[in-house]
Amino acid sequence: MAMINIRYAIEDDLPQILLIYNEVILETTAIFEYRPHTLEMRRDWFRLRQQLGFPVFVAEENGRILGLSSIGPFRNWAAYKYSVEDSVYVAAAMRGRGIGKKLLPPLIEAAKQLEMHTIIASIEAGNEASLQLHKSFGFVESAHFKEVGYKFGRWLDLKFLQLILNTPSAPTEE
C-alpha cells in the first residue's frame, strides 16, 4: 500500500477536489447544497482562501487526491476575526481509512499559527463519523440547531462543535 501524503493543495488539484466536493453534495448531507459546483466556482473558492491566508490541505496517494481539508472565516464581521470554520471531505471510496484523522491536525496547527482562537465545525447531526472525528481531537458540541436544512426529502439538524485554542497571544480590536 502506498503512503498517504498530506500537503498543501495547489491549483492543479482542483479538478480532483471538485470531484470529491460534488460527490459530497450529490450523495451526502455533509454539505447543505443541492447543485454540483463548477471548476470555476472551486477556483474562486481556492483563490479566496489563498488571498485570506487560509490553507487548503489534500491527502494524496499515488497522484490521486483522496480528501481535502480547509479553514475559512466563520463570519465576516470584524469581531469574529479570531474564529474559523473547518471543512474536511474524503472521497467516497476512501472513507473509513483514517484520512480525516490525517487531514484535521494540519488545520488545527495552521489555525494556531494564524493566531486564531477557535475552530468551529458545523456538522449534520446524523454524521456520526465526522462528529466522532472532531471529538477525538478535542472539539466539543456547542450548539444543536433543529431542522435548519432540507435535503433528500427530510429535515436536517446541524451541530456546531468547537475547539478553543490558546491563541492569539495578544488579541486586538483593530
N, C-alpha and C positions, 0 to 999 in steps of 0.2 A: 504494500500500500504506500502510495506517495505521501509526502509530508504536506500538511496544510500550512500555508504561509499566510500570515496576517500582515497586510501592508496598506499604505495609503492608496486610495483609488486614484486613477488617472483618467483623463477624458476618454482614452481608448477602451476603458472598461464599461463605458456607459451602455453600449448595446446589450451586454450580458446583464448588467444591473437592471436595465429596463425589462428584460425577460423575467427576472425574479420578481420585480416590483409588480408587473402586470399580472403574473400568476397569483400573487398575493391578493391583488384587487379582485380578480375574477373568481377565485376559488375559496377565499377565506374571509373571515370577519376582522382580520388584523388591521385593515385599512378601511375606513368608512367612506369608500368611494365606489362608484358604480362602473365607470368607464375607464378602459386602459389609457395609459399616458402615451404620449408620442416621444420619440427620441429628443425632439427639440424641448419638450417640457422637462425631461430629465437633465438635459444640458443646461437649461436655465436654472434648475434646482442646484445642480453641481456648481455652477459658476457663482451663484449667490452664496453657497456655503464657503467657497474659496474667498470671495470678497469679504465676508464677515469673519474669516479666520477660523471657521469651524471645520473639523476634519470629517472625512468620509473614509472608512476602512473597508477593505474587502478581504474575504477568505478565499484564497486561490489554491488550486491543486492542479498541477499539470496544465497550466494556462487557462483553466476553467474557473470562473467565478462561482463560488458555492453559496456565498452570502455577503451581506453588507451591513454596516452599522454607521450611524452618524449622530451628531448632536446638532441642535439648532436652537434658535430663540424659542423661549416658552411663550412669551407675549411681547408685543412691540413697544409697550410703554417703558419709559426710562427707568423706573424703579425696579423693573424685572431684569435689569441688565446682568444680574448675577445668577439667574436661573436659566437652565437649558432643558430641552426635552430630547430624549433619546429615541432612536429607531433602530431596530435590529430585525433583519429579514434574512431567511435562509431558503434556498431553493427547495422545492417540494421533495425531490428525490434525496436530498441530503439531510433532511430533518431527523433528529434523533442521534446524530453523530457527534454531538458536543460542539458544534460550530458556533452556536450562540455564546457558549461559555468562553470561546476564544475571542469573539468579537466585542464583548462587553468590557473587559478590562482596559483595552487601549482607550475606550471612550471615557472611562472614569478617570484615567490618568490624564488624558487631554483636558478634561474639564478642570482638573486641579491645576494643570499648567496654565490654563486660561484664566485662573483665579475666579472660577465660578463657585457659587455657594451651595447650589442644589441641582440635582438632576431629577427630572420628572419623567416617568414612563406612563403613558396613557395606554391602557391595555383593555381589550374587550374582556368582560368579566368571565366569560367561559373559556378563555385561552389559558388553560392551566399550565401549559409548557412555558409560556412567556412569564406568567406570574411567578412560577417556581424559579425560573432562571434569574429574574430580578431579585427575588427574595434571597437567593443563595449568595448574592453579592451585597446584602445588607439593606436593600430597598424595603421600605415598609409602606403598607397601604395607608393612604392619607385621605382618600375620598372614594365614594361609590355613587355614581350617577345612574339613576334608573331610566331605562328606555329612552336614551338620548340618540340612538341611531336606529335606522330601519334598513335591513338588508336581508336578502334571501327569504322574504316573506315573514320576517319576525322582528320584534323589537330587541335591541341590544343594549345591555348595560355597559358602562365604561368605568373602569377603576383607574385611579391615579395612585401610583407608587412613587415614593420619593426617597432619595439618598441625600442626606446632608453631608457636605464636605467641610473640612476645616479650613476653608479658604473663603474669601480673599484675606490676605494678611492685613490690608488696610482699606476697607470699603469706603467709598465716597459717594456723594450725591451729585457728582458732576457728570 
